[in-house]
Structure formats: structure tokens, C-alpha cells
Amino acid sequence: MSTLTSSVNISEVLSELGIKKHNAGTSTGLQNHDSSEHIKSYSPVDGELIGSVSATTPEQYEATIKASQAAFLEWRTTPAPLRGEIVRQFGEKLRKYKEPLGKLVSYEMGKSLQEGYGEVQEMIDICDFATGLSRQLNGITMHSERPLHRLYDQYHPLGVVGIISAFNFPVAVWAWNTALAWISGNTCVWKPSEKAPICGVACQNIMAEVLKENDLDEGLCCLVNGDYKVGEMMTTDKRVPLISATGSTRMGRIVGSTVAQRFGKTILELGGNNAIIVTPDADLKMTIIGAAFGAVGTCGQRCTSTRRLIIHDSKYAEVTEKLTAAYGQIAIGDPLDESNHVGPLIDEDAVNTYLKAIESAKEQGGKILVEGGVLEGEGYESGCYVRPCIIEASNDMDIVQSETFAPILYVMKYNDINEAIAMQNDVAQGLSSAIMTTNLREAELFLSYAGSDCGIANVNIGTSGAEIGGAFGGEKETGGGRESGSDAWKAYMRRQTNTINYSTELPLAQGIKFNL
């Protein structure tokens, strides 16, 4: 295993996380099963083999679901605050393993080391949030129209929650789901991305310590590995009442329709085509920082990455000039070297998609303002390092209307704020949006019913990045799901309305009389 920098040795990182290089772990985390098929994980940083995991067989999947079902029967009877205590302990373990897990995230996915650490911090934060929430899973009491009756609602756990996560946030999105699912009384089965399976094994190992120390059933936290076929096992399984899936809109259509056919529930976090509106009253220093980070952070592989910059024509020349200068200062290279801002794309397929998008933009009339391309030479041997680029475009171009998971930013002009909002909304996706302005009227309009149609709408911050305390998710082809904060916990539970009659009479609905 190669040493990435003078301070990072991936072999040591894997060892700290209890992972062997060539056999990272079994598929379930429950039994010492191994299959004939293995998934190999190669780092986009240097092309090196990180390790391999055993792909889950149908027999192993069946054993995993049964174990998770059995664990649920006991876990659901555990008082919610005690469930919260287990999640708190998991958060403490994450604090202990933050450094090696953050390095693994950076190395296996390719995001910067700061972002790798930040992703683990998001896991810690959601554990803290869920721990407090475990004492607040409250329904409401309502006044009954009938005398001496009490009417209220309450929430109960669903059962086994299936989680399908994407490569770009290989650990945090799983934690967003599982922390809330656990305190709600559910057990979890997780299929991490086949592009980042070692991160899944690392998280499984960390939670296994918590379960062992508390003498809890391992079925609370299960792992399955594989391609879409393993995902199909979950989405078609009636024993999994909720599927939370993160990925492309194409994948979401398949998952959503499949689960709906069996009347299951879904939380879908799908594509984004996020825009920042830059008004004449924008603070340009803040604007350039927000736009640059939003567009190039994680090499443009966030669902909340900034794809479009809608600039008032009076500021267009100044903003594009400053942004071009900022792009010239971006350091691209080994993401575990903290002097670099941008790491690689996840794999060669992503590189090819990036190159095709640039060519499509040119063919459709786009003008290149900052040239893209693949980086070559020493330090770029993996072939996955690309230059962030800026393309002058129109909002109605086909390539602009679609999401490209790469650091491509389209810039365009507007004249009137209502025109800008219409442009912002005129895409199929509806995840994140932002406006840069010091004009109160424009800010409030953007946040009003006549403003952004996205699930996330920001003023004077960019489109990427979200706090744990707020519900995360989008509208339209983004799927409509919500994860993380606010009252997103309700998606992991079933609502029940209860009426208690403590009188000596039985009044019937609609005034019906039925005397015996």
C-alpha cells in the first residue's frame, strides 16, 4: 500500500478501523460468511487497490433480513431514551475514530481531507441530534367533539429500514438515516455504494463495538454489499417497509415505483441542478467564495453542488472576471494533502461523462470561459483529476437542464428578479438554491411562495452545505424526501390516531342512534 503523504499511510488507517486490505469484511457483519464474488475498491486518488468486500448472496441477504427482523422485536420495546443512549455511544466512537475514518473517506471517495473530516463530523452531529430527539418523539392531543373522550396521535416504529447510499457521501447520509431510524425503534440494513464499500465496513466495525459493549443484538445494524441486484432484493422485499435511497433521478424512478407497487414507503434524495442568483446588490466577495466552493467542492460531486450562476447583466462582467481569477487559484491534487482544494472524480466513467458534457455544451452554443480537461503527469496517474471549468450558456440548453456530476459551472445573465427566479425554477430538479443580495425585498421574494421551488433556499450563502438541524431534501425530480433534522424523524415511524372513551355512554358518529 502506498504512502500518500509524509503524514498519511492508508495501511495504518485501515488497521485502526479493523480492516484488512485484501479482505475488508463480510457482507452482513453478522456472520463469518464469504462469497465467491468480491467487490474491489480502487482509490481515485492514486488508482491503488484499497481492499475488497464479499458481495452479498441471496442466501446471505435472507439471513441478514431475518436477523434484523428478530432484533427489531426486542429493540422496539426498549424505551426511546435508552435507544438514544446507544446512539450517543456511537457518536462517541465516531469522535474516537474521526481521524482514520475521515482519511478513509477522503482516500476512497476522493474528496478533500477537510471534507472527509467534515463528513464524519456530520455523523457525530446527527448522533447528538438524535440522542436529544429520543426524548421528544411526541404526538399531539386534540379536543374530541364527544364528551369524556380523549383524542390523540402517537408514533410507532416501522420495522426494518433499508438504506441505499451513494458514493459522494459514503458515510454521512447513512448516519443521517440510521441515527433517526434507531432512536425511532427500527433496525437498519445498509447497502453502501459499490464505489465506496470499504467505508461501509469501517462504519459497521465501529457500531459493532457499541453493540458488543452493550450486549445488544447485531441485527440492529446490518450491512449488505453488491450492485443494483442487491438493491433490488431490498426494494422488492415486503419485510422492509421503508427504503431510503440516495442517487440519480433515474435510480429514484426505479426504486420509487418498485417500492410503491408493494405499498412500501420511500425517502428519495435524488439529483440537483442548483443555482445561485447574483443580484446588483450582492456582496461580491461573499458571492465569489460561495460560488467557487459550491461549484468545485468535492470536485462538483455533491447533490447540492452549484451548477448554474444566474447573474444580473449589470454585474455579469465583474462577477465572471473575479470568478475566473478565483478559479486560477484552485489547487488540484491529492486530497489528503490539505494544501489542495480539489481532488479527483470518483472514476474514469465520471471523467468521460465530464468530457462529454463539455463537448455537448460547446455544440449547443456554450462559450468556454475557464477551460476544462483532464490533468496528466506526476501526481495525476489515476486519470481521474480534472480542471473545474466555467461555461457561458443559456438556461434552456439541454446540457444545462441536466445534472452533470462534475465541476462544470454554467453562467448566464438576467435583467429582472422575477426573470431570475423563473430561470432558477425552470429545471426538472428542485434540491438547493440561493440568492446573493443585500436587498431585503428581493431576499423575501426569493423565499416566498412566488420564489424558489426548491427544498432548500438560502440567502447570502451558497447551495452546498446543510446544517443537521434542518430537514434536508428537495422537490420535483429530486424526489421529495426529507432526512436529518426538523421533524424528518416522522418518516421513520407510522402515525396512529387513538380515541379513548372514559364515559359510560357510546355516542356514534354522524349522530346515529342505535339503541339496544
C-alpha positions, 0 to 999 in steps of 0.5 A, spaced: 500 500 500 502 506 498 504 512 502 500 518 500 503 523 504 509 524 509 503 524 514 498 519 511 499 511 510 492 508 508 495 501 511 495 504 518 488 507 517 485 501 515 488 497 521 485 502 526 478 501 523 479 493 523 480 492 516 484 488 512 486 490 505 485 484 501 479 482 505 475 488 508 469 484 511 463 480 510 457 482 507 452 482 513 457 483 519 453 478 522 456 472 520 463 469 518 460 468 511 464 469 504 462 469 497 465 467 491 464 474 488 468 480 491 467 487 490 474 491 489 475 498 491 480 502 487 482 509 490 481 515 485 486 518 488 492 514 486 488 508 482 491 503 488 487 497 490 484 499 497 481 492 499 475 488 497 468 486 500 464 479 499 458 481 495 452 479 498 448 472 496 441 471 496 442 466 501 446 471 505 441 477 504 435 472 507 439 471 513 441 478 514 433 480 513 431 475 518 436 477 523 434 484 523 427 482 523 428 478 530 432 484 533 427 489 531 422 485 536 426 486 542 429 493 540 422 496 539 420 495 546 426 498 549 424 505 551 426 511 546 431 514 551 435 508 552 435 507 544 438 514 544 443 512 549 446 507 544 446 512 539 450 517 543 455 511 544 456 511 537 457 518 536 462 517 541 466 512 537 465 516 531 469 522 535 474 516 537 475 514 530 474 521 526 481 521 524 482 514 520 475 514 518 475 521 515 482 519 511 478 513 509 473 517 506 477 522 503 482 516 500 476 512 497 471 517 495 476 522 493 474 528 496 478 533 500 481 531 507 477 537 510 471 534 507 472 527 509 473 530 516 467 534 515 463 528 513 464 524 519 463 530 523 456 530 520 455 523 523 457 525 530 452 531 529 446 527 527 448 522 533 447 528 538 441 530 534 438 524 535 440 522 542 436 529 544 430 527 539 429 520 543 426 524 548 421 528 544 418 523 539 411 526 541 404 526 538 399 531 539 392 531 543 386 534 540 379 536 543 374 530 541 367 533 539 364 527 544 364 528 551 369 524 556 373 522 550 380 523 549 383 524 542 390 523 540 396 521 535 402 517 537 408 514 533 410 507 532 416 504 529 416 501 522 420 495 522 426 494 518 429 500 514 433 499 508 438 504 506 441 505 499 447 510 499 451 513 494 458 514 493 459 522 494 457 521 501 459 514 503 458 515 510 454 521 512 447 520 509 447 513 512 448 516 519 443 521 517 438 515 516 440 510 521 441 515 527 433 517 526 431 510 524 434 507 531 432 512 536 425 511 532 425 503 534 427 500 527 433 496 525 437 498 519 440 494 513 445 498 509 447 497 502 453 502 501 455 504 494 459 499 490 464 505 489 465 506 496 464 499 500 470 499 504 467 505 508 461 501 509 465 496 513 469 501 517 462 504 519 459 497 521 466 495 525 465 501 529 457 500 531 459 493 532 463 495 538 457 499 541 453 493 540 458 488 543 459 493 549 452 493 550 450 486 549 445 488 544 443 484 538 447 485 531 441 485 527 440 492 529 445 494 524 446 490 518 450 491 512 449 488 505 454 489 499 453 488 491 450 492 485 443 494 483 441 486 484 442 487 491 438 493 491 433 490 488 432 484 493 431 490 498 426 494 494 422 488 492 422 485 499 415 486 503 419 485 510 422 492 509 417 497 509 421 503 508 427 504 503 431 510 503 435 511 497 440 516 495 442 517 487 440 519 480 433 521 478 433 515 474 435 510 480 429 514 484 424 512 478 426 505 479 426 504 486 420 509 487 415 505 483 418 498 485 417 500 492 410 503 491 407 497 487 408 493 494 405 499 498 412 500 501 414 507 503 420 511 500 425 517 502 428 519 495 434 524 495 435 524 488 439 529 483 440 537 483 441 542 478 442 548 483 443 555 482 445 561 485 442 568 483 447 574 483 443 580 484 446 588 483 446 588 490 450 582 492 456 582 496 461 580 491 466 577 495 461 573 499 458 571 492 465 569 489 467 564 495 460 561 495 460 560 488 467 557 487 466 552 493 459 550 491 461 549 484 468 545 485 467 542 492 468 535 492 470 536 485 462 538 483 460 531 486 455 533 491 447 533 490 447 540 492 453 542 488 452 549 484 451 548 477 448 554 474 450 562 476 444 566 474 447 573 474 444 580 473 447 583 466 449 589 470 454 585 474 455 579 469 462 582 467 465 583 474 462 577 477 465 572 471 472 576 471 473 575 479 470 568 478 475 566 473 481 569 477 478 565 483 478 559 479 486 560 477 487 559 484 484 552 485 489 547 487 488 540 484 491 534 487 491 529 492 486 530 497 489 528 503 494 533 502 490 539 505 494 544 501 489 542 495 482 544 494 480 539 489 481 532 488 479 527 483 472 524 480 470 518 483 472 514 476 474 514 469 466 513 467 465 520 471 471 523 467 468 521 460 461 523 462 465 530 464 468 530 457 462 529 454 458 534 457 463 539 455 463 537 448 455 537 448 455 544 451 460 547 446 455 544 440 449 547 443 452 554 443 456 554 450 462 559 450 468 556 454 470 561 459 475 557 464 477 551 460 476 544 462 480 537 461 483 532 464 490 533 468 496 528 466 503 527 469 506 526 476 501 526 481 495 525 476 496 517 474 489 515 476 486 519 470 481 521 474 483 529 476 480 534 472 480 542 471 473 545 474 471 549 468 466 555 467 461 555 461 457 561 458 450 558 456 443 559 456 438 556 461 434 552 456 440 548 453 439 541 454 446 540 457 444 545 462 437 542 464 441 536 466 445 534 472 452 533 470 456 530 476 462 534 475 465 541 476 462 544 470 459 551 472 454 554 467 453 562 467 448 566 464 445 573 465 438 576 467 435 583 467 429 582 472 428 578 479 422 575 477 426 573 470 431 570 475 427 566 479 423 563 473 430 561 470 432 558 477 425 554 477 425 552 470 429 545 471 426 538 472 430 538 479 428 542 485 434 540 491 438 547 493 438 554 491 440 561 493 440 568 492 446 573 493 443 580 495 443 585 500 436 587 498 431 585 503 425 585 498 428 581 493 431 576 499 423 575 501 421 574 494 426 569 493 423 565 499 416 566 498 411 562 495 412 566 488 420 564 489 424 558 489 421 551 488 426 548 491 427 544 498 432 548 500 433 556 499 438 560 502 440 567 502 447 570 502 450 563 502 451 558 497 447 551 495 452 546 498 452 545 505 446 543 510 446 544 517 443 537 521 438 541 524 434 542 518 430 537 514 434 536 508 431 534 501 428 537 495 422 537 490 420 535 483 425 530 480 429 530 486 424 526 489 421 529 495 424 526 501 426 529 507 432 526 512 436 529 518 433 534 522 426 538 523 421 533 524 424 528 518 424 523 524 416 522 522 418 518 516 421 513 520 415 511 524 407 510 522 402 515 525 396 512 529 390 516 531 387 513 538 380 515 541 379 513 548 372 513 551 372 514 559 364 515 559 359 510 560 355 512 554 357 510 546 355 516 542 356 514 534 358 518 529 354 522 524 349 522 530 346 515 529 342 512 534 342 505 535 339 503 541 339 496 544 
